[in-house]
Amino acid sequence: MNILYVGAGFVGSCSAAVAADSGHQVFLFDIDKEKIKKLSSNDRDTIESCIFEEGLGDLLIRNRDRISFTNDYQKVISFLETCDVVFLCLPTPEIGETGESDLTYYFSATETLGVWLAKRQEGKQSKYIVIVNKSTVPITMIDTTEEIMKKHGVQNYGVVSNPEFLVEGKAIAGSIRPDRVVVGAWKEKDFSIMRNLYQRFHDSSTVKYIEANPKEAAAGKLLANFVLFNKLAVCFDVVGRVAEQFTDIQFENLRRILITDPRIGSWGLYDSLYAGGSCFIKDARSLSHQLQTAGQNASLVNETYSANKRQLEMFIGRAEKEAALDWKGIKVALFGLSFKQDTNDIRNSPSIDIVNYILERQVGNIVAYDPVATESFKHVFPGEKKLQFVSNEESALKGVDVAIIATDWPQFRSLGDSIIQSKKKILLMDGRRMTQHMYKPLSEAGISIIAVGSPFIKGK
């Protein structure tokens, strides 16, 4: 099949790579010329500097004969003549903190697509084409997409919802071996085309292939992310808080007690300073906005969002409250800039809020380290003289007064040894419990510790 992907972000690039690996001819369009240049470089390091996702570079290089890239829409117009399926993979960020989705990119792409679809085959539109909403969009967007196509006189087409459930850092593995594929359509013809496109998954005994209507598919994506987000918030705001407020309780032991109940499960029961990224926060806020717009109560959704926000505020505020720390003039090491491990994505990264918070309190100097997200983070704080970036953990620790672990990169588990070896009695703020196995020797070495899921530990 000939497949067009509009939008070469995380979802579009990973999905396109897997589609090419499935034997389809893929055309990937994005208005970002630099991104297209990097993704089409056939060089793994260059690709990963754009989107750091394990396996993406190898997959794009291996399938380079079946995937093409462009930022020239004239080439898209030509491809539409023989195209079977168009995937819309556009960013739909939240507008402020309103919950409303910014659909500017989506509407622009869809309006342009409608104009040129109506001109296919010299206006005859003899070839059937399926338009797929892969972006996370409002539940009723399927109706809006139909209206746009009808406005431009598009014929011989179908509109499908095919939400993405990929986990950043594991997207390629998750795309090749998904736990489920959800396809929402109104017509059997559209289901049939999507089954052909996803043949490797439809025929798999290990993949749950789910067919629903388009609104159910779109709602299912929002609800899945909310349920996961809520589970994280419960861990932060209830389980973690119990472990922080009562002595002689270790978070890891509470976790073991809980996860042995199969009804609870293990996912999400890791204490953290914040749940960031591009999906959970945005999708929960969008769900809240849509429910309230429809006249329904969304207090539980709103409280989940508030609990996550409160977690980060309480964590960073504990330094002043429990350790009597004055940020003014001190040197801080910040470990981790991406919102989670295995990605260079800094959207809703807790480190952004941390840097803003301590800059407002006139911190002397911030030294930051992240294995892959440094370049992305630099764009958030251009020209900030108090913020420096280093290439390893040891350089970050030199002469600091406070060390903050904000991302769960596995190598940060060894930071406890490095801190002890530095022989300086600093304050360690462990926002991921990465060094929990070292809390006792750290405190015995004079290191005071503020950690999510633990009471304040004063260095001896």
Secondary structure, DSSP 8 states (H G I E B T S, - for coil): -EEEEE--SHHHHHHHHHHHHTT-EEEEE-S-HHHHHHHTS--HHHHHHHS--TTHHHHHHHTTTTEEEES-HHHHHHHTTT-SEEEE-----BSTTS--B--HHHHHHHHHHHHHHTTGGGGT--S-EEEEE-S---TTHHHHHHHHHHHTT--SEEEEE------TTSHHHHHHS-SEEEEE-SSHHHHHHHHHHTHHHHT-SSSEEEEE-HHHHHHHHHHHHHHHHHHHHHIIIIIHHHHHHSTT--HHHHHHHHHTSTTT-STT-S--S---SSSHHHHHHHHHHHHHHTT---HHHHHHHHHHHHHHHHHHHHHHHHS----BT-EEEEE--SSSTT----TT-HHHHHHHHHHHTTBSEEEEE-SS-HHHHHTTSTT-TTEEE-SSHHHHHTT-SEEEE-S--GGGGGHHHHHHHHT---EEEESS-TTGGGHHHHHHTT-EEEETTS--B---
